[in-house]
Amino acid sequence: MVIDRQAPQTDFETLRTLVLERRNSLPKRLAQVARFALDRPDEIALGTVAEIAHHAGVQPSTLVRFAQALGFSGFSDLQQVFRLRLRDRWPDYKERLAQLQRGGDGRSGPAGLLDGFIETSVTSLMQLRESVREAELEQAVATLAAAETIYLLGQRRAFPIASYLAYAFGKLGIRAVLLDNVGAMLAEQAACAGPRDALLAISFTPYTPSTVEGATAVAQRGTPVVAITDSAFSPLAPIAAVWLEVAEADRGAFRSLAATLCLAMTLAVALGERRQTS
């Protein structure tokens, strides 16, 4: 393991960039911590070493080694960067959630479920506002706008987003092909995608194999890929010309799709406007 002796990165965005640059050179366990840290930064900020190590599936000493590999003297110094991010990023977020919870009447049954899923959707949307950067969004729209045909790929829980985009693009007069994998014909459906087209691929952990394999095959033929996914460690991120991060909140084991649909609507309308003015 090579330890960085440079001054520690005290800004979260700079630290995030550094981790992404080194993700392929980190030892297996440190890479596991890196992924956990970028996927669940709030837990890094608020958890104890024992709790974080347990949830990340590593030994507490691995957290110390990870911090030292990035130039910090110990894990507490690294954790401070995540705490500063939380303070700056969500100055009144917890209070908003508290107000939302106080606004409920404690009902159970379907009404209680509705309250819970509304709260989850609000959380997802607030996180989306922070996770998608303007430059990346602009690049995604520009990539799609330059395509002759946009191929849309999303399976399992991502399929509703891909099918919505097929509907929206059709209404906007944008040529698009939905790769629905009916009859296990995904490879044949995507066979015509080339460098003058674009693929919009959507997948979230645990990442549907057919989506990853299909997107990889299309990318290898020179087709630009725009990905909507939930982590810098997603298998879609390395093959994408640009990827947009959406980390949906969950209620129990049920993840929201509110933020992903919001982003899909944004891409559709922005692309419609771009095509209209070009």
N, C-alpha and C positions, 0 to 999 in steps of 0.2 A: 504494500500500500504506500502510495506517495502522498506525503502530507504537504499541503500548501502552506508555505511560510510567509505568504503575503499577508497584508493587513486584512482582517476579516471584513466581509461585506455586510454592512449594517443596514442597507436598504433591501427590502424584500424582493423587489423586482430585479435588482442586480444579482442578488443571491439566487433567485429562480433561474436567471439566465445562465449563471455559472453552473448550477446543478444540471441543467439541460445539456450544456456543452460537454459535461464530463460523464453523463449517464452511461455511455458505452464503455468507459474505461474503469468504472468503479467495480470493486469486487462484488460478488453476488449479494451478500448480506447488506452491504452499504447501498447498493442499487435498490434493494428492497426497501430500505429506510427512505431513500430519496423519493421513491415513488409514493410512499405513504405520506411523506412530508408535503409534497406538492398536491396530492389528492385530498388530503385532510389537514390543511394548515391550522384550522381552528383547534384541532385536538393537540397538535404540537404546542400551540400557544397555551392551552389551558390545562393539559394533563400533567400528571406526575411522571417521572421517568419510568416507574414500574408500570403504570397504566399505558403509556405510549408504547413501551416495549412489548407489552402483552398484545395490544391491538395490532401492532406492526408485525408480530410474529418473530421477534428477535430477542436477544439478550440485552439487558440494560447497558452492558459494556459496548455493544454495537452502536448505540446512540452516541456514546462518547467518542468512539472511533470515527463515526460519520462527521461529527462536529469538528474534530481535529483535522480530518482530511480536507475540510473547507477553510482551515486556518484559525479556528476558534480554540481557545484554551480548554474549553469544556462544553458540555451540552447546555448548561444554563445560559451561557453567552449566546449560543445559537438560538435558544428558545426565546431570548429577549427580542430578537429580530421578528419572530412570529407574533410576539405580544404587541410590538409596536405596530405591525401591520394590522392586527385586529383592532387596535385603538383608532388608528387613522382611517381604516376602511369602513368600519361600522360604528361611527360615533354615537348613533342613537338607535342602532338596530335592535338591541335587546329590549330597549324600552318600547319600541314599536310592537315587538312580539308580545311583551307583557300586556300592553294595552289591548292587543287582539285577544289574548287569553282572558283578560278581565271582562271583555265585551261579551264573551259567551255566557250561556246560562247553565253550563254543566250538564247539558242533556246527553243522554245515551241514545242508542239505537241509530236509525238512519240520520236523524238530525245531528247527532253528535259526530257521526262519521263525516257528514257534509262539512261541519265546522272544522274538523281536523284536516280534511283534504283542502279546504280553502286556505287554511293556515300554511299548509305545506306548499301550495302553489305560490302564495305570496313570498315565502322564503326562497323558492326557486327563482322567481322573477327578480328579486332583489339581488341575488347572487349573479344572475345573468348580466345585470347592469355593470357589475364590476369585472366579470371574467372576460367579456368580449371587448377587445381593444379596437379603437376606431380604424387604425391602419390595417388590421387584419380583416375587418369587415369590408373595408373599401377594396382590398385586394381580392377578396372572395367574389364580390359583385363584379369587379373588372374581369376576373377570370371567366365567370359564367357568361358575362355579356359578350365576350369575344368568341364564344363557342357557337359552332353551327348547330349542333345538337347537344342537349344536356341529358345525360343518362342519370337516372335516379336509383340509388340502391340503399335499401334499409330493410332489414328482416326482423322478425319477431316483434319486440316492443317498439322498434324504430319504424316498422312498416307503416303505421298510420301517418307518420311525418312524410315519408317518401310518397305515399299515395296522395296526401294533401297537396304536396308540391306539384305532382303530375296534374292534378285538377286545376290548381292555381295557374300554372304555366299555360295549360291549355286555354283557359279563359283569357289569358293575357296575350295569346297568339305567339307564344314562345315554344319552339319545337323541342319536345322532351320525350324521352322514352323511359317508362317505368320498368325496371328490371325486377319483376315480381317472383322469378325463379319457379314459376308454375311448371310442373313436370320435371323439376330438377334441370331446367334448361337455361340456367343462368349464363353459362359460358357461351352458349349459342346466341342468347339475347344480346349479350355485350360484344359479340364478335365484330360488329361494324364500328365500334368506337375507335376513333383515331386521334392524331395530334391536333386536328382542327376542332375537336369536340371537347367536352368536359364531363367529368363524373362527379356528382354530388353524392358522397357516401356518408351514411349515418350509422353509428354503432356505439354502444356503451358497454361498460363492463357487465358481464364477462366476455363481451365481444363475440358476436355470432360468427362462427368460422366461415360460413359461405360469404358473408359480407367482406371479411378480411381477405379471403382468397380471391374473390371476384375483383375487389378493388386493386389488389396487388397485380393481378394479371392485366387489368386495363392500364394501370400506371406503367407497367413494363413495356407497353406498346407505345408509350409516349403521350398518352392522354392526360392532361392536367387533372388532378384530383383536388376537389374542395371537400374537406371532411368536417362533419359535426360530431364531436366526440367529447369524452369527459376527462381526459387526462393527457398530459404530455407523454406519458408512457403507453398510451393507446397504440396498438399496432398500425392504426391508420395514420398517426402523426408523421412517421418517417417517410411515408410514400406520398404525402399530400403537398401540393404547392402552397396551400394555406389551410390551416385547420382552426376551427372556432370551438372554444371550450364551453360546454354546458354541463354543469354538475347539478343534477336534479336532487332536491330534498326528498325524503321518503317519510311515509307514515306507516310505521311498522315495517312490513316487507314490501309495501307498495310505493313505487317511485312515481313522482309526478311527471307529466309530460308538458306542463304549462310553459316552462321556459323554452323548451325545444320547439314547440309550436309557435311561440312568439318570435323566435329567431327565424323559423322557416317563413313565416308571414313577412318578416322584414326583408328577407332575401328576395322573395317573390315580388313584392311591391317595388323594392329598389331596382330590381332587374327590369321590371316593366317600365319604370320611369327612364332608366338608362337606355333601353332599346328605343323608346319613343323619341328621345332627344338626339340619338346618334344618327 
